[in-house]
Amino acid sequence: MIHTHWMTGRIAPGVNYRYAWPGTGKTKTLDLAIGTTPGLSVSMVTRDPRLDRVLLSCEAKACMTEHGKSQPRLFDELESSYSIVNNGDPAAIAAGVVVINMATRFVAPLRQTNPRTLDWTYHRQPAVTENMVRHLRGLRIRTSPADSGFDAFCLIVIETDNIATVTLVTKPPAPAGRDPDSYMQFLGRIVALYDERFAQL
């Protein structure tokens, strides 16, 4: 159904889209928003898609370095994200994606002070990534619009030192295909929930 609505221009995407939720009036910049358009036919990502109702809000986060220090902040920001969506429009799909870096060393741009040498940050892998995955799996996943939590959430694990290539990690601690927080399960859940909640648009 989501594909049909997309192709017929009933819904449109917005990136970094500023939106005031009708249930609370709280305004938030959404990393990715998909919503209905006021009589327009829009099929491209634009700076001003003019959505009159957001049906899907997806929060995107990344943890590239300093995994331990990042845990509390990242968890709180993700909780805040789904709470704003849940309270603003309980029917809207609250989704979240977190990319976690499993490289043993990383070049953090803000730490570079000498143009002749690189200042590397080293990580105890895979332990710090395992800890982050375990920590984020504590986020609430809701089973109905009456609950509070993410409707769909996924973890993506990569390896990058921020200098050369980026490699997708498919072995543990990365989620496997049938894990609830794998990317494929994430997409499947969004499609199923969209059909369930918005088929009659």
ChimeraX attribute file (.defattr): number of C-alpha atoms within 10 A of each C-alpha:
attribute: neighborCount
match mode: 1-to-1
recipient: residues
	/A:1	15
	/A:2	17
	/A:3	10
	/A:4	11
	/A:5	15
	/A:6	19
	/A:7	14
	/A:8	13
	/A:9	17
	/A:10	19
	/A:11	28
	/A:12	25
	/A:13	25
	/A:14	22
	/A:15	17
	/A:16	13
	/A:17	22
	/A:18	15
	/A:19	18
	/A:20	16
	/A:21	18
	/A:22	13
	/A:23	13
	/A:24	12
	/A:25	12
	/A:26	13
	/A:27	13
	/A:28	15
	/A:29	14
	/A:30	21
	/A:31	16
	/A:32	18
	/A:33	25
	/A:34	24
	/A:35	21
	/A:36	23
	/A:37	19
	/A:38	13
	/A:39	11
	/A:40	14
	/A:41	16
	/A:42	19
	/A:43	15
	/A:44	12
	/A:45	12
	/A:46	13
	/A:47	11
	/A:48	11
	/A:49	24
	/A:50	18
	/A:51	22
	/A:52	14
	/A:53	19
	/A:54	28
	/A:55	21
	/A:56	20
	/A:57	24
	/A:58	22
	/A:59	20
	/A:60	16
	/A:61	16
	/A:62	15
	/A:63	18
	/A:64	23
	/A:65	23
	/A:66	14
	/A:67	19
	/A:68	13
	/A:69	9
	/A:70	14
	/A:71	16
	/A:72	12
	/A:73	10
	/A:74	19
	/A:75	17
	/A:76	11
	/A:77	13
	/A:78	22
	/A:79	17
	/A:80	13
	/A:81	22
	/A:82	26
	/A:83	16
	/A:84	20
	/A:85	29
	/A:86	24
	/A:87	19
	/A:88	19
	/A:89	18
	/A:90	18
	/A:91	19
	/A:92	23
	/A:93	26
	/A:94	29
	/A:95	26
	/A:96	24
	/A:97	20
	/A:98	19
	/A:99	15
	/A:100	25
	/A:101	29
	/A:102	29
	/A:103	22
	/A:104	17
	/A:105	19
	/A:106	22
	/A:107	18
	/A:108	17
	/A:109	11
	/A:110	7
	/A:111	11
	/A:112	13
	/A:113	10
	/A:114	8
	/A:115	7
	/A:116	7
	/A:117	8
	/A:118	14
	/A:119	16
	/A:120	15
	/A:121	14
	/A:122	14
	/A:123	19
	/A:124	12
	/A:125	14
	/A:126	14
	/A:127	12
	/A:128	19
	/A:129	25
	/A:130	15
	/A:131	16
	/A:132	20
	/A:133	21
	/A:134	12
	/A:135	14
	/A:136	19
	/A:137	16
	/A:138	9
	/A:139	16
	/A:140	16
	/A:141	18
	/A:142	16
	/A:143	12
	/A:144	12
	/A:145	17
	/A:146	11
	/A:147	13
	/A:148	20
	/A:149	24
	/A:150	23
	/A:151	24
	/A:152	25
	/A:153	27
	/A:154	22
	/A:155	23
	/A:156	20
	/A:157	25
	/A:158	17
	/A:159	18
	/A:160	20
	/A:161	20
	/A:162	15
	/A:163	9
	/A:164	7
	/A:165	8
	/A:166	13
	/A:167	13
	/A:168	13
	/A:169	16
	/A:170	14
	/A:171	9
	/A:172	11
	/A:173	18
	/A:174	21
	/A:175	19
	/A:176	15
	/A:177	12
	/A:178	10
	/A:179	13
	/A:180	18
	/A:181	23
	/A:182	20
	/A:183	20
	/A:184	14
	/A:185	18
	/A:186	20
	/A:187	15
	/A:188	12
	/A:189	18
	/A:190	19
	/A:191	14
	/A:192	12
	/A:193	18
	/A:194	18
	/A:195	13
	/A:196	11
	/A:197	14
	/A:198	14
	/A:199	12
	/A:200	7
	/A:201	9
